Amino acid sequence: MKTLRLSILVLFFSATVTLSAAVAHSSPAAKPAAVESTVVPQSVYSLPSKPGQARDPFYPSRVIEVETAKAQPTNSHPSSLGCLVLKGLSGAPSNPLAMINGRTMARGEDAEINTDCGRLLVHCVDITTNSAIVEVEGERRELRLRPNL
């Protein structure tokens, strides 16, 4: 009985191996399908020109208010000299120094100074006991210390 079960088991495995080998050799290997390039459309967002035309897709009952850009009045930009502040004076009377926007300058010195108006090329013309005369882009101005200093 054991031999009968063993022979049936061997017959079953040999049939399985034979069939799988026959199937593998009978059909040629199929080429993988070519991947087609798909074009992904770009999203286009447009704001409506009138209020009430746009709706929030996540909250449909909410109306999106459209803000239009308002033209700013075109005044002449403030002078770049207005951005310079005399912070302090130091040095010997024969060689005075002026601190302008955190940059120490001597008489006759040129320096690039960072200001709220941007980076400015400043020429220190003269330094007196309580002021400094500077020149920026051909325009001269006297910077004075604050009265409580």
C-alpha positions as CSV (number, residue, x, y, z in Angstrom):
1,M,0.0,0.0,0.0
2,K,2.8,2.3,0.8
3,T,4.5,1.6,-2.5
4,L,1.2,2.3,-4.3
5,R,0.9,5.7,-2.7
6,L,4.5,6.5,-3.3
7,S,4.3,5.5,-7.0
8,I,1.2,7.7,-7.4
9,L,2.9,10.6,-5.8
10,V,6.0,10.2,-8.0
11,L,3.8,10.0,-11.1
12,F,1.9,13.1,-10.1
13,F,5.1,15.2,-9.6
14,S,6.6,13.9,-12.9
15,A,3.5,14.8,-14.8
16,T,3.5,18.3,-13.3
17,V,7.1,18.9,-14.2
18,T,6.6,17.6,-17.7
19,L,3.5,19.8,-18.4
20,S,5.2,22.9,-17.0
21,A,8.2,22.3,-19.2
22,A,6.0,21.8,-22.3
23,V,4.1,24.9,-21.6
24,A,7.2,27.0,-21.1
25,H,8.8,25.9,-24.4
26,S,5.7,25.9,-26.6
27,S,4.9,29.6,-26.4
28,P,7.5,32.2,-27.5
29,A,8.4,34.9,-24.9
30,A,6.0,37.7,-25.3
31,K,7.6,41.1,-25.7
32,P,6.6,43.6,-23.1
33,A,4.1,46.2,-24.3
34,A,5.6,49.5,-25.2
35,V,4.8,52.2,-22.6
36,E,2.9,55.0,-24.3
37,S,3.9,58.5,-23.2
38,T,0.8,60.3,-21.9
39,V,0.6,64.0,-21.8
40,V,-0.6,65.3,-18.5
41,P,-2.7,68.4,-19.0
42,Q,-1.7,71.5,-16.9
43,S,-4.2,72.9,-14.5
44,V,-5.5,76.4,-15.4
45,Y,-6.7,78.6,-12.6
46,S,-8.6,81.7,-13.5
47,L,-10.2,84.2,-11.1
48,P,-13.5,85.6,-12.2
49,S,-13.8,89.3,-12.8
50,K,-17.0,89.7,-10.8
51,P,-17.6,88.8,-7.2
52,G,-19.9,85.8,-6.7
53,Q,-18.8,83.9,-9.8
54,A,-16.2,81.8,-8.0
55,R,-17.0,79.0,-5.5
56,D,-14.7,77.0,-3.2
57,P,-14.7,73.4,-4.4
58,F,-14.4,72.1,-0.8
59,Y,-17.1,74.4,0.7
60,P,-19.6,75.1,-2.2
61,S,-21.7,77.5,-0.1
62,R,-18.7,79.8,0.4
63,V,-18.4,82.6,-2.2
64,I,-14.9,83.6,-3.0
65,E,-14.4,87.4,-3.1
66,V,-12.2,88.6,-5.9
67,E,-9.8,91.4,-5.0
68,T,-8.7,93.6,-7.8
69,A,-5.3,95.3,-7.8
70,K,-5.6,99.0,-7.0
71,A,-3.2,101.3,-8.7
72,Q,-0.9,103.0,-6.2
73,P,-0.4,106.7,-6.7
74,T,2.9,107.3,-8.4
75,N,4.6,109.9,-6.2
76,S,8.3,110.5,-6.7
77,H,10.2,107.9,-4.6
78,P,11.6,109.3,-1.4
79,S,15.2,110.5,-1.6
80,S,17.7,107.9,-0.9
81,L,19.4,110.4,1.5
82,G,16.3,110.1,3.7
83,C,17.3,106.5,4.5
84,L,20.6,107.6,6.0
85,V,20.9,108.2,9.7
86,L,23.8,109.7,11.7
87,K,24.1,107.3,14.7
88,G,27.2,108.9,16.3
89,L,30.4,110.8,16.1
90,S,33.8,109.8,17.5
91,G,37.5,110.1,16.9
92,A,40.1,112.8,17.5
93,P,39.3,116.4,16.4
94,S,42.1,116.1,13.8
95,N,40.6,112.8,12.4
96,P,36.8,112.7,13.2
97,L,34.7,109.6,12.4
98,A,31.0,109.4,11.7
99,M,28.8,106.4,12.2
100,I,26.2,106.4,9.5
101,N,23.6,103.5,9.6
102,G,26.1,101.4,11.6
103,R,29.0,102.0,9.3
104,T,32.0,104.1,10.5
105,M,33.3,106.5,8.0
106,A,36.2,109.1,7.9
107,R,36.3,112.4,6.0
108,G,36.6,111.8,2.3
109,E,35.8,108.1,2.5
110,D,33.4,106.2,0.1
111,A,31.4,103.2,1.4
112,E,28.5,101.1,0.4
113,I,25.8,101.2,3.1
114,N,22.8,99.0,3.4
115,T,19.6,100.9,4.1
116,D,15.9,100.4,3.9
117,C,16.0,102.0,0.5
118,G,18.6,99.5,-0.7
119,R,22.4,99.6,-0.9
120,L,23.8,103.1,-1.4
121,L,27.2,104.3,-2.4
122,V,27.9,107.1,0.1
123,H,30.7,109.6,0.1
124,C,31.5,111.4,3.4
125,V,32.4,115.0,2.4
126,D,33.0,116.5,5.9
127,I,32.4,115.8,9.6
128,T,31.8,118.6,12.0
129,T,31.2,118.6,15.8
130,N,27.5,117.6,15.6
131,S,26.9,116.7,11.9
132,A,28.3,114.9,8.8
133,I,27.9,116.1,5.3
134,V,27.4,113.2,2.8
135,E,26.9,112.9,-0.9
136,V,24.8,110.2,-2.6
137,E,24.3,110.1,-6.4
138,G,25.5,113.7,-6.7
139,E,23.1,115.0,-4.0
140,R,24.5,116.5,-0.8
141,R,22.9,116.5,2.6
142,E,23.9,117.3,6.1
143,L,23.1,114.5,8.6
144,R,22.7,115.8,12.2
145,L,22.7,114.0,15.5
146,R,19.5,113.8,17.3
147,P,19.2,116.6,19.9
148,N,19.1,114.2,22.9
149,L,22.4,112.6,22.0
